Amino acid sequence: MADLPQSVLFCCDHNAVRSPMAEGMMKKFYGTETYVQSAGVKGDMEIDGFSIAVCQELGIELSRHRSRSFDEMQEWGDDLSGFDLVIALSPAAQRKALDLTRFFHLDVEYWPILDPTGLGETREQKLASYRQSRDQIRQRMLERFGPPTEVQE
């Protein structure tokens, strides 16, 4: 089994689609063994309804998620230097994370995850795009951290 980091920060553009999905999955799969948070380059959007829907299919509750930016995160007392690992899910988030962490000894990984927003015309097509993003995150997570430690229903 891969060593789980003590703390992980997932980040994407708005903390409304990809990073909340990753945060929810990490908590579901690995429980309380790792402190997990997420943030966006900007925190200017509400959690995306399609993200909530596709994560509910895995028994992951996202509806209470509150989007936040890197700046808000620090205002709320989560210092970037306190994380062992930052996983960026978008190019903009990777640039921001590398910029913010250049003074810390901190690993930043980039997982190129599809941005499903704006893809698909119908509800089903949109859900398919979001499922694709969710499944990409899940695949990367299992490859990186090993099988889930929590019992899956």
Backbone as JSON, one array per atom type, in Angstrom:
{
  "sequence": "MADLPQSVLFCCDHNAVRSPMAEGMMKKFYGTETYVQSAGVKGDMEIDGFSIAVCQELGIELSRHRSRSFDEMQEWGDDLSGFDLVIALSPAAQRKALDLTRFFHLDVEYWPILDPTGLGETREQKLASYRQSRDQIRQRMLERFGPPTEVQE",
  "N": [[0.83, -1.19, 0.0], [0.49, 2.22, -0.77], [2.15, 4.96, 0.81], [0.21, 7.1, 2.65], [-0.13, 10.59, 2.48], [0.11, 12.93, 5.21], [-1.43, 15.17, 4.97], [-3.4, 16.63, 2.42], [-3.95, 18.89, -0.22], [-6.28, 19.59, -2.61], [-6.57, 21.28, -5.69], [-8.18, 23.44, -8.05], [-9.61, 25.41, -10.7], [-11.91, 26.96, -9.74], [-12.77, 25.73, -7.42], [-15.18, 24.38, -7.49], [-15.92, 22.23, -9.02], [-13.92, 20.05, -9.93], [-11.9, 19.91, -7.8], [-13.51, 19.78, -5.38], [-14.74, 17.28, -5.86], [-12.52, 15.59, -5.78], [-11.65, 16.03, -3.16], [-13.86, 15.03, -1.7], [-13.85, 12.32, -2.55], [-11.33, 11.45, -1.64], [-11.65, 11.66, 1.13], [-13.7, 9.81, 1.48], [-12.54, 7.41, 0.54], [-10.16, 7.09, 2.02], [-10.64, 7.85, 4.55], [-10.12, 9.11, 7.84], [-7.42, 9.13, 7.9], [-5.91, 10.93, 6.55], [-5.59, 14.44, 6.39], [-7.69, 16.41, 4.54], [-8.27, 18.94, 2.18], [-9.69, 21.41, -0.07], [-9.22, 23.86, -2.66], [-9.57, 26.77, -4.76], [-8.2, 28.61, -7.58], [-9.71, 30.85, -7.85], [-12.44, 31.63, -5.72], [-15.09, 31.87, -6.54], [-17.48, 30.7, -7.25], [-20.43, 28.67, -6.71], [-20.68, 25.31, -5.43], [-20.87, 22.91, -7.98], [-23.81, 21.59, -9.38], [-23.88, 19.27, -10.98], [-21.52, 18.02, -10.24], [-22.14, 17.39, -7.61], [-24.19, 15.54, -8.12], [-22.91, 13.38, -9.58], [-21.1, 12.49, -7.71], [-22.74, 11.67, -5.66], [-23.59, 9.29, -6.7], [-21.57, 7.6, -5.95], [-21.89, 7.53, -3.3], [-20.95, 9.77, -2.04], [-21.15, 12.75, -0.38], [-21.56, 16.0, -1.4], [-23.01, 18.31, -1.21], [-22.89, 20.14, 0.87], [-20.53, 21.43, 0.56], [-18.45, 24.29, 0.53], [-17.24, 26.58, -1.67], [-13.92, 27.85, -1.98], [-11.18, 30.13, -2.26], [-7.56, 30.11, -2.71], [-6.67, 32.34, -1.25], [-8.79, 32.82, 0.56], [-8.67, 30.43, 1.94], [-6.32, 30.72, 3.43], [-7.1, 32.83, 5.04], [-8.92, 31.48, 6.61], [-7.35, 30.02, 8.2], [-5.98, 27.78, 7.24], [-2.92, 27.08, 6.43], [-0.9, 27.05, 3.6], [1.67, 26.0, 3.8], [1.36, 24.04, 5.63], [0.53, 21.72, 4.45], [1.33, 18.45, 3.2], [1.23, 17.65, 0.6], [0.27, 19.0, -2.47], [-2.18, 18.78, -4.86], [-2.76, 19.61, -8.03], [-5.43, 20.14, -10.25], [-5.85, 21.43, -12.56], [-4.3, 23.42, -15.14], [-4.05, 26.2, -14.45], [-4.35, 26.12, -11.69], [-2.14, 24.61, -11.02], [-0.05, 26.37, -11.72], [-0.57, 28.48, -9.9], [-0.32, 27.11, -7.45], [2.38, 26.3, -7.55], [3.56, 28.8, -7.58], [2.74, 29.84, -5.08], [3.93, 28.05, -3.35], [6.63, 28.19, -3.6], [8.43, 28.9, -1.68], [8.32, 26.95, 0.19], [9.12, 23.63, 1.33], [7.57, 21.53, -0.41], [5.54, 19.2, -1.98], [4.2, 19.43, -5.2], [1.86, 18.13, -7.27], [0.68, 17.47, -10.56], [-2.34, 16.61, -11.9], [-3.77, 15.95, -14.85], [-6.91, 16.63, -15.3], [-9.99, 16.31, -16.92], [-11.93, 19.18, -17.65], [-15.2, 19.36, -17.09], [-17.14, 21.29, -17.41], [-19.42, 23.03, -19.41], [-19.46, 21.09, -21.36], [-21.36, 18.94, -23.43], [-24.82, 18.8, -24.36], [-27.36, 17.92, -23.48], [-28.87, 16.95, -20.31], [-28.08, 14.31, -19.7], [-25.77, 14.03, -21.32], [-24.16, 15.97, -20.16], [-23.91, 14.92, -17.56], [-22.49, 12.62, -18.21], [-20.02, 13.7, -18.99], [-19.16, 14.81, -16.56], [-19.02, 12.49, -15.04], [-16.91, 11.3, -16.34], [-14.77, 13.0, -15.63], [-14.86, 12.64, -12.83], [-14.25, 9.9, -12.71], [-11.68, 9.9, -13.79], [-10.31, 11.25, -11.77], [-10.71, 9.45, -9.66], [-9.33, 7.2, -10.65], [-6.65, 8.17, -10.82], [-6.24, 8.69, -8.14], [-6.42, 6.15, -6.93], [-4.26, 4.92, -8.16], [-2.21, 6.46, -7.14], [-2.45, 6.42, -4.31], [-3.18, 3.87, -3.58], [-5.37, 1.01, -2.78], [-8.66, 1.73, -1.45], [-8.95, 2.5, 2.03], [-11.09, 2.61, 3.62], [-14.14, 0.9, 4.33], [-16.08, 0.08, 1.61], [-19.41, 0.68, 0.59]],
  "CA": [[0.0, 0.0, 0.0], [1.23, 3.48, -0.85], [2.09, 5.78, 2.01], [-0.7, 8.24, 2.55], [0.39, 11.81, 3.09], [-0.65, 13.36, 6.39], [-2.38, 16.19, 4.56], [-3.45, 16.86, 0.98], [-4.79, 19.96, -0.72], [-6.62, 19.51, -4.03], [-6.93, 22.61, -6.17], [-8.54, 23.62, -9.45], [-9.83, 26.82, -11.05], [-12.91, 27.66, -8.94], [-13.16, 24.92, -6.26], [-16.62, 24.14, -7.63], [-16.16, 21.01, -9.78], [-12.94, 18.97, -9.8], [-11.26, 19.74, -6.48], [-14.43, 19.22, -4.37], [-14.92, 15.85, -6.12], [-11.32, 14.92, -5.29], [-11.67, 16.1, -1.69], [-14.87, 14.09, -1.23], [-13.4, 10.94, -2.78], [-10.2, 11.15, -0.75], [-12.21, 11.44, 2.47], [-14.49, 8.57, 1.44], [-11.68, 6.23, 0.32], [-9.05, 6.95, 2.96], [-11.11, 8.17, 5.9], [-9.51, 10.17, 8.64], [-5.97, 8.95, 7.94], [-5.29, 12.08, 5.91], [-6.34, 15.69, 6.44], [-7.92, 16.75, 3.14], [-9.01, 20.17, 1.89], [-9.6, 21.81, -1.47], [-9.29, 25.3, -2.89], [-9.5, 27.16, -6.16], [-7.5, 29.84, -7.88], [-10.73, 31.8, -7.43], [-13.51, 30.95, -4.98], [-16.2, 32.75, -6.92], [-18.64, 29.94, -7.72], [-20.99, 27.67, -5.8], [-20.45, 23.92, -5.84], [-21.6, 22.58, -9.2], [-24.84, 20.57, -9.17], [-23.52, 18.01, -11.64], [-20.5, 17.4, -9.38], [-22.88, 16.79, -6.49], [-24.94, 14.37, -8.62], [-22.08, 12.22, -9.93], [-20.46, 11.97, -6.5], [-23.77, 10.94, -4.92], [-23.62, 7.92, -7.25], [-20.56, 6.83, -5.21], [-22.17, 7.68, -1.88], [-20.15, 10.89, -1.54], [-22.0, 13.93, -0.19], [-20.85, 17.25, -1.65], [-23.91, 19.46, -1.25], [-22.54, 21.12, 1.91], [-19.23, 22.02, 0.24], [-18.39, 25.74, 0.28], [-16.07, 26.89, -2.49], [-13.03, 28.87, -1.45], [-9.95, 30.38, -3.01], [-6.33, 30.0, -1.91], [-6.62, 33.48, -0.33], [-9.77, 32.56, 1.63], [-8.16, 29.31, 2.71], [-5.37, 31.23, 4.41], [-7.89, 33.61, 6.0], [-9.61, 30.53, 7.49], [-6.38, 29.35, 9.06], [-5.29, 26.66, 6.6], [-1.72, 27.6, 5.79], [-0.41, 26.17, 2.54], [2.9, 25.32, 4.23], [1.0, 22.94, 6.5], [0.16, 20.53, 3.68], [2.43, 17.64, 2.7], [1.09, 17.44, -0.83], [-0.74, 19.79, -3.18], [-2.49, 18.15, -6.15], [-3.45, 20.56, -8.91], [-6.25, 19.43, -11.23], [-5.95, 22.28, -13.74], [-3.04, 24.15, -15.36], [-4.03, 27.45, -13.69], [-4.14, 25.76, -10.28], [-0.75, 24.19, -10.89], [0.77, 27.59, -11.72], [-0.81, 29.18, -8.64], [0.25, 26.31, -6.36], [3.84, 26.39, -7.64], [3.92, 30.16, -7.19], [2.52, 30.03, -3.64], [4.71, 27.12, -2.54], [8.04, 28.22, -3.99], [9.26, 29.1, -0.49], [8.13, 25.82, 1.1], [9.48, 22.3, 0.83], [6.22, 21.01, -0.54], [5.34, 18.54, -3.27], [3.04, 19.81, -6.0], [1.65, 17.2, -8.4], [-0.35, 17.9, -11.52], [-3.16, 15.55, -12.5], [-4.57, 16.6, -15.9], [-8.29, 16.13, -15.22], [-10.93, 16.97, -17.83], [-12.88, 20.16, -17.11], [-16.46, 18.97, -17.75], [-18.1, 22.4, -17.53], [-19.65, 23.45, -20.79], [-19.49, 19.96, -22.29], [-22.65, 18.25, -23.52], [-26.03, 19.62, -24.54], [-28.46, 17.43, -22.63], [-28.49, 16.59, -18.94], [-27.34, 13.04, -19.71], [-24.44, 14.27, -21.88], [-23.4, 16.7, -19.14], [-23.57, 13.96, -16.5], [-21.44, 11.73, -18.74], [-18.75, 14.45, -18.91], [-18.78, 14.91, -15.14], [-18.6, 11.15, -14.61], [-15.58, 11.07, -16.9], [-13.85, 13.72, -14.75], [-14.86, 11.93, -11.54], [-13.55, 8.61, -12.86], [-10.26, 10.21, -13.97], [-9.79, 11.56, -10.44], [-10.68, 8.2, -8.89], [-8.25, 6.36, -11.19], [-5.37, 8.74, -10.39], [-6.16, 8.56, -6.69], [-6.13, 4.76, -6.6], [-2.88, 4.66, -8.62], [-1.28, 7.22, -6.3], [-2.54, 6.13, -2.87], [-3.5, 2.47, -3.33], [-6.77, 0.69, -2.58], [-9.3, 2.45, -0.35], [-8.78, 1.9, 3.37], [-12.41, 2.59, 4.23], [-15.03, -0.11, 3.78], [-16.99, 0.65, 0.62], [-20.72, 0.03, 0.55]],
  "C": [[0.88, 1.25, 0.0], [1.1, 4.22, 0.47], [1.15, 6.95, 1.77], [-0.02, 9.46, 3.15], [-0.46, 12.17, 4.31], [-1.73, 14.36, 6.01], [-2.25, 16.46, 3.07], [-4.38, 18.04, 0.7], [-5.01, 19.73, -2.2], [-7.01, 20.9, -4.49], [-7.25, 22.57, -7.66], [-8.88, 25.09, -9.66], [-10.75, 27.55, -10.07], [-13.32, 26.92, -7.66], [-14.66, 24.66, -6.28], [-16.91, 22.81, -8.33], [-15.14, 19.93, -9.43], [-12.35, 18.81, -8.41], [-12.23, 19.31, -5.38], [-14.67, 17.72, -4.58], [-13.73, 15.08, -5.55], [-11.28, 14.91, -3.76], [-12.65, 15.07, -1.13], [-14.44, 12.64, -1.39], [-12.28, 10.54, -1.84], [-10.7, 10.86, 0.65], [-12.96, 10.12, 2.53], [-13.57, 7.35, 1.39], [-10.67, 6.0, 1.43], [-9.38, 7.46, 4.36], [-10.34, 9.28, 6.56], [-7.99, 10.05, 8.69], [-5.23, 10.15, 7.37], [-6.2, 13.29, 6.07], [-6.46, 16.18, 4.99], [-8.72, 18.04, 3.04], [-8.93, 20.42, 0.39], [-9.75, 23.32, -1.56], [-9.23, 25.55, -4.39], [-8.63, 28.38, -6.34], [-8.41, 31.01, -7.51], [-11.79, 31.0, -6.67], [-14.84, 31.62, -5.27], [-17.44, 32.02, -7.41], [-19.14, 29.02, -6.62], [-20.6, 26.28, -6.3], [-21.39, 23.58, -6.99], [-22.57, 21.42, -8.95], [-24.53, 19.23, -9.82], [-22.43, 17.28, -10.85], [-21.16, 16.7, -8.21], [-23.54, 15.49, -6.94], [-24.04, 13.17, -8.89], [-21.33, 11.67, -8.72], [-21.47, 11.23, -5.62], [-23.87, 9.5, -5.41], [-22.61, 7.02, -6.54], [-20.77, 6.92, -3.7], [-21.35, 8.79, -1.24], [-21.02, 12.14, -1.53], [-21.19, 15.21, -0.39], [-21.73, 18.49, -1.47], [-23.59, 20.52, -0.19], [-21.2, 21.81, 1.63], [-19.36, 23.52, -0.02], [-17.11, 26.04, -0.48], [-15.23, 27.97, -1.84], [-11.77, 28.97, -2.3], [-8.75, 30.11, -2.1], [-6.28, 31.11, -0.86], [-7.56, 33.27, 0.85], [-9.29, 31.44, 2.54], [-7.21, 29.8, 3.8], [-6.06, 32.09, 5.46], [-8.55, 32.71, 7.02], [-8.64, 29.69, 8.32], [-5.74, 28.11, 8.5], [-4.09, 27.22, 5.86], [-1.2, 26.58, 4.79], [0.81, 25.38, 2.99], [2.6, 24.14, 5.14], [0.62, 21.66, 5.78], [1.41, 19.79, 3.21], [2.43, 17.58, 1.18], [-0.01, 18.34, -1.36], [-0.94, 19.12, -4.53], [-3.34, 19.12, -6.95], [-4.17, 19.77, -10.0], [-6.49, 20.28, -12.48], [-4.63, 23.02, -13.91], [-2.95, 25.45, -14.55], [-3.75, 27.18, -12.21], [-2.7, 25.31, -10.06], [0.17, 25.41, -10.83], [0.65, 28.33, -10.39], [-0.16, 28.43, -7.48], [1.78, 26.4, -6.37], [4.31, 27.78, -7.2], [3.82, 30.34, -5.68], [3.44, 29.16, -2.79], [6.21, 27.22, -2.82], [8.97, 28.41, -2.79], [9.18, 27.93, 0.49], [8.7, 24.55, 0.48], [8.18, 21.5, 0.77], [6.08, 20.39, -1.92], [4.08, 19.06, -3.92], [2.97, 18.83, -7.16], [0.57, 17.79, -9.3], [-1.03, 16.67, -12.08], [-4.01, 16.23, -13.57], [-5.97, 15.99, -15.97], [-9.17, 16.98, -16.14], [-11.79, 17.98, -17.08], [-14.22, 19.9, -17.8], [-17.43, 20.13, -17.97], [-18.21, 22.83, -18.98], [-19.66, 22.33, -21.8], [-20.87, 19.31, -22.27], [-23.81, 19.21, -23.6], [-27.12, 19.22, -23.56], [-27.93, 17.12, -21.23], [-27.66, 15.31, -18.92], [-25.93, 13.21, -20.26], [-23.56, 15.01, -20.86], [-22.98, 15.75, -18.02], [-22.46, 13.02, -16.95], [-20.07, 12.41, -18.67], [-18.26, 14.53, -17.47], [-18.35, 13.55, -14.6], [-17.2, 10.84, -15.12], [-14.52, 11.76, -16.03], [-13.72, 13.01, -13.41], [-14.04, 10.65, -11.63], [-12.06, 8.8, -13.11], [-9.61, 10.48, -12.61], [-9.65, 10.27, -9.62], [-9.52, 7.31, -9.34], [-6.88, 6.86, -10.72], [-5.17, 8.53, -8.89], [-5.78, 7.13, -6.29], [-4.71, 4.39, -7.03], [-1.88, 5.29, -7.65], [-1.26, 6.73, -4.86], [-2.92, 4.68, -2.56], [-4.99, 2.26, -3.07], [-7.36, 1.46, -1.4], [-9.11, 1.73, 0.98], [-10.12, 1.81, 4.07], [-13.23, 1.48, 3.56], [-16.01, 0.57, 2.83], [-18.32, -0.08, 0.65], [-20.95, -0.52, -0.84]]
}
